[in-house]
Amino acid sequence: MHQLPIFLNLDGRTVVLVGEGEAADAKARLIVRAGGRIVTEWEVGASLAFVALDDGAEAAAAGLRARGLLVNVVDRPDLCDFTTPAIVDRAPVTIAIGTGGASAGLAKAVRQRIEALLPARLGALASALHAARPALKARWPAAADRRRAIDAALASGGALDPLADAAADKVESWLAGDAPTAASRLEVIRLTGADPDDLTLRAARLLGEADHIFHPPGVAAAILDRARADAVRHLADAPPADPPKGLSIWLEPLSP
């Protein structure tokens, strides 16, 4: 990962936009959609800046950066502190696709593919789940149990499958129904090397879902990084005889 993806809250915040023309207009639309207030030069309170200039972009960026602002220079990734991604907007769900400035065309193509997959009411499902948080906590007081129940419901073919158009309308009935509780489950992933790109799709999916990762010394950090950040890591010489609740993974290293 070459950049840290974050979502900034610009509502009511001041953003400097230097430049004119189509590129500047596009950035202005983006800022306004996010609730930002646009100014054309630095002023107190500004923390972010966009520069859309054919000539003088480097000097303008340096001056704004000297004021402590993070700067994006259109079509000049070498001068950028941050880049803006291609965006799939299903508010409050936002999906950002970035290439670190390598290819805006590629980011656009990926965005178009994702947009075609996601139903228009995906945001409504997110809003419904947010409204149901008190009920979720009441039914599953333990955070781990709650996460497992939600994961099962949101899985492909689950009660709240995000790709189903009517999923947003089913949250209440799902909560009132007999939602299954995940039992202890152990899966073995046999590694073929230290490169995470060599993982099968199934292995990558399991790592992303697991609650516990058991592994011997020497398993590459790049492999472990593919697991959820909140999955518990266990250094072990063998898979657990009695795995804990939820999904556990044993990473079987390549034999020497």
Secondary structure as UniProt FT lines:
FT   TURN            11..12
FT   STRAND          14..19
FT   HELIX           22..33
FT   TURN            34..35
FT   STRAND          37..39
FT   TURN            44..45
FT   STRAND          48..52
FT   HELIX           57..66
FT   TURN            67..68
FT   STRAND          70..73
FT   TURN            74..75
FT   HELIX           77..79
FT   STRAND          86..90
FT   TURN            91..92
FT   STRAND          93..97
FT   TURN            100..101
FT   HELIX           104..117
FT   TURN            120..121
FT   HELIX           122..131
FT   HELIX           133..139
FT   HELIX           143..154
FT   TURN            156..157
FT   TURN            159..160
FT   TURN            162..163
FT   TURN            165..166
FT   HELIX           167..170
FT   HELIX           171..176
FT   STRAND          185..190
FT   HELIX           196..198
FT   HELIX           201..209
FT   STRAND          212..215
FT   TURN            217..218
FT   HELIX           221..224
FT   TURN            225..226
FT   TURN            229..230
FT   STRAND          232..235
FT   STRAND          247..252
//
